[in-house]
């Protein structure tokens, strides 16, 4: 929503200011300039990225129009789920969660948290490392290193799409200049026409530079920044799971382990100690 609002403000400010200064908006409508800039940018995007990155970018772009999935309520669910699993382990032993780990969608524990269970990436992350804990062959340091490697891979995959969008934005002003140069070439070959018509051709050529810069800094460039912020937000649940499970592996009680997880959350989404404690207690009776 904020992306659309921002774009409306950009358009309103630039074109509105131009009109208020006495400019004619019809002059700025140059579909052929847009064709040259957009077509060249799309072609360069395909040349500069692998098929995997292209698909990832196309899949990722719609997320800028959606609000973040994880908020305080979702994190409360996640921490409550981790608490229940770790409490079961502490009471009945690691082998007691083997069936939950192998079939999380049939597990009575995971089924209590449909918001978390619906995210297969999170469930896979949780169950993979619980499975390693059940196996008992890796210590906390080895599991932490493996978690870091997996999260780094996740970051690199996300950064590839972000980098592709950022480079696309960086190239748009140059393609705007290309379109402007093509317009100047057309103008120069029409030198014999009346000055009034010649001025119109020059104006049309300059629109190319204008459009390239506007698209770069008003539309595409900010998308890369938004995608980067969303990447960091999406990695926070995995960090929360990581520190919680590691705290448990290091011998801390479930109540303390989830406190480790709570502490790594952003302040805007982090439940207070009392909120989390009351939420966990209220779920025990269910």
C-alpha positions in Angstrom: 0.0 0.0 0.0 2.8 2.5 0.9 4.5 1.7 -2.3 1.5 2.8 -4.3 1.0 5.9 -2.1 4.6 6.8 -2.6 4.3 6.4 -6.4 1.2 8.6 -6.4 3.1 11.3 -4.5 6.0 11.1 -6.9 3.7 11.4 -9.9 1.6 14.2 -8.3 4.6 16.2 -7.2 6.6 16.0 -10.5 3.8 16.3 -13.0 1.7 18.6 -10.9 4.6 20.9 -10.3 5.4 20.9 -14.1 1.7 21.8 -14.9 1.6 24.5 -12.2 4.7 26.0 -13.8 2.8 26.4 -17.0 4.1 23.2 -18.7 1.9 21.2 -21.0 1.5 17.6 -19.8 0.8 16.3 -23.3 4.4 17.0 -24.2 5.6 14.5 -21.6 3.5 11.7 -23.1 6.1 10.0 -25.3 5.3 6.3 -25.7 8.1 5.7 -28.1 10.6 7.1 -25.5 9.1 4.7 -22.9 9.4 1.8 -25.4 13.1 2.5 -26.0 13.9 2.9 -22.3 11.7 0.0 -21.0 12.7 -2.3 -23.8 16.4 -1.7 -23.4 16.2 -2.1 -19.6 14.2 -5.3 -19.9 16.7 -6.7 -22.4 19.7 -5.7 -20.3 18.0 -7.3 -17.3 17.7 -10.6 -19.1 21.3 -10.4 -20.3 22.7 -9.5 -16.9 20.9 -12.3 -14.9 20.6 -16.0 -14.9 17.2 -17.6 -15.4 17.0 -18.5 -11.7 17.6 -14.8 -10.7 15.0 -13.6 -13.3 12.4 -16.0 -11.9 13.3 -15.1 -8.3 13.0 -11.4 -9.1 9.6 -11.8 -10.8 8.3 -13.9 -7.9 9.7 -11.5 -5.3 8.5 -8.2 -6.7 4.8 -8.6 -5.8 5.8 -8.8 -2.1 6.5 -5.1 -2.0 2.8 -4.5 -2.2 2.0 -6.7 0.7 2.4 -6.1 4.4 4.9 -8.2 6.3 3.5 -11.5 7.5 5.2 -11.5 10.8 4.0 -9.2 13.6 3.7 -9.5 17.4 0.9 -12.0 17.2 2.8 -14.3 14.8 5.9 -14.1 16.9 3.8 -15.0 20.0 2.6 -18.1 18.2 6.1 -19.0 17.1 7.5 -18.7 20.6 4.6 -20.5 22.1 5.1 -23.4 19.6 8.8 -23.6 20.4 8.0 -23.5 24.2 5.6 -26.4 23.8 8.0 -28.5 21.9 10.9 -27.8 24.2 8.7 -28.4 27.3 7.7 -31.8 25.9 11.3 -32.6 25.2 12.3 -31.6 28.8 9.4 -33.7 30.3 9.4 -36.8 28.1 12.8 -36.8 26.3 13.9 -36.0 22.8 12.4 -39.2 21.3 8.9 -38.0 22.3 8.9 -35.4 19.5 10.1 -37.8 16.8 6.6 -38.3 15.4 5.9 -34.6 15.5 9.1 -33.9 13.6 8.6 -36.5 10.9 4.9 -35.6 10.2 4.5 -31.9 11.4 1.2 -31.5 9.5 -0.3 -34.4 11.4 1.2 -33.4 14.7 -1.2 -32.3 17.5 1.5 -29.8 18.6 2.0 -28.1 15.3 -1.7 -28.2 14.4 -2.4 -25.8 17.3 -0.5 -23.1 15.4 -2.0 -22.9 11.9 -0.4 -19.6 11.2 3.0 -21.1 11.7 2.2 -24.5 10.1 1.1 -22.8 6.9 4.6 -21.5 6.4 6.5 -24.5 5.0 9.9 -22.7 5.1 9.6 -22.2 8.9 8.2 -25.6 9.6 11.0 -27.2 7.5 13.6 -25.1 9.4 12.2 -26.1 12.8 11.8 -29.8 12.0 15.2 -30.2 10.3 17.1 -29.0 13.3 14.8 -30.8 15.8 15.6 -33.9 13.8 19.3 -33.3 14.2 18.7 -32.8 17.9 16.8 -36.1 18.2 19.6 -37.8 16.3 22.0 -36.7 19.0 25.1 -36.8 16.8 25.8 -33.1 16.6 26.7 -30.7 19.4 25.4 -27.1 19.8 28.4 -25.5 18.0 28.0 -27.8 15.0 24.3 -27.1 14.7 24.8 -23.4 15.1 27.4 -23.4 12.3 25.0 -25.4 10.0 22.1 -22.9 10.8 24.4 -20.0 10.0 25.3 -21.6 6.6 21.7 -22.2 5.7 20.6 -18.7 6.7 23.5 -17.2 4.7 22.4 -19.2 1.7 18.9 -17.8 2.2 20.3 -14.3 2.3 22.4 -14.7 -0.9 19.4 -16.0 -2.8 17.3 -13.0 -1.7 20.1 -10.6 -2.3 20.4 -11.8 -5.9 16.9 -10.5 -6.7 17.5 -7.3 -4.8 20.8 -6.7 -6.7 19.1 -7.3 -10.0 16.4 -4.7 -9.3 19.0 -2.2 -7.9 21.2 -2.6 -11.1 18.1 -2.2 -13.3 17.3 1.1 -11.5 21.0 2.2 -11.8 20.8 1.6 -15.6 17.6 3.5 -16.3 19.1 7.0 -16.4 21.7 5.8 -19.0 18.9 4.3 -21.1 17.1 7.6 -20.8 20.1 9.3 -22.2 20.2 6.8 -25.1 16.6 7.6 -25.9 17.4 11.3 -25.7 20.4 10.9 -28.0 18.2 9.0 -30.5 15.8 12.0 -30.3 18.6 14.4 -30.9 19.7 12.4 -33.9 16.2 12.6 -35.3 16.2 16.3 -34.6 19.5 16.9 -36.4 18.3 15.1 -39.5 15.3 17.4 -39.5 17.2 20.7 -39.4 15.4 22.1 -42.4 12.0 22.2 -40.8 10.5 25.4 -39.2 12.0 26.4 -35.8 8.7 25.8 -34.0 8.6 22.1 -35.1 12.3 21.8 -34.4 11.7 22.9 -30.8 9.1 20.3 -30.4 11.5 17.6 -31.5 14.1 18.8 -29.1 11.6 18.8 -26.3 10.6 15.2 -27.2 14.2 14.1 -27.1 14.8 15.7 -23.6 11.8 13.8 -22.3 13.8 10.6 -22.6 16.4 11.8 -20.1 13.6 12.9 -17.8 11.8 9.6 -17.9 14.9 7.6 -17.4 15.9 9.5 -14.2 12.3 9.6 -12.9 11.8 5.8 -13.3 15.2 5.1 -11.7 14.9 7.3 -8.6 11.2 7.5 -8.2 10.1 4.0 -9.0 12.6 1.2 -9.5 15.4 2.3 -7.1 13.2 2.5 -4.0 11.8 -1.0 -4.8 15.3 -2.4 -4.2 15.4 -0.7 -0.8 12.0 -2.1 0.1 13.0 -5.6 -0.9 16.1 -5.4 1.2 14.1 -4.3 4.3 11.6 -7.1 3.7 14.5 -9.6 3.4 15.8 -8.6 6.8 12.3 -8.9 8.3 11.8 -12.3 6.8 15.1 -13.6 8.3 14.1 -12.6 11.8 11.8 -15.6 12.5 14.7 -17.9 11.5 17.0 -16.1 13.9 14.4 -16.4 16.6 14.2 -20.2 16.1 18.0 -20.5 15.9 18.8 -18.8 19.3 15.8 -20.6 21.0 16.9 -24.1 19.9 20.5 -23.4 20.7 19.6 -22.1 24.1 17.8 -25.3 24.7 20.7 -27.4 23.5 23.0 -25.5 25.9 20.8 -26.7 28.8 18.5 -23.7 29.4 14.9 -24.4 30.5 12.1 -23.8 27.9 11.0 -20.6 29.7 14.5 -19.2 29.4 15.1 -20.5 25.9 12.2 -18.6 24.4 13.4 -15.5 26.2 16.6 -15.8 24.1 14.3 -15.9 21.0 12.2 -13.0 22.1 15.3 -10.8 22.6 16.4 -11.0 19.0 13.1 -9.7 17.6 12.7 -6.1 16.4 11.3 -3.8 19.1 8.3 -3.0 17.0 7.2 -6.7 16.9 8.7 -8.0 20.1 6.2 -9.0 22.8 7.0 -8.0 26.3 8.2 -10.6 28.9 4.8 -10.3 30.6 2.8 -10.6 27.4 4.7 -13.7 26.3 4.5 -15.3 29.8 0.7 -14.7 30.0 0.2 -16.0 26.5 2.2 -19.2 27.2 0.3 -19.8 30.4 -3.1 -19.3 28.7 -2.2 -21.9 26.1 -1.4 -24.5 28.6 -5.0 -25.0 29.5 -6.0 -25.5 25.9 
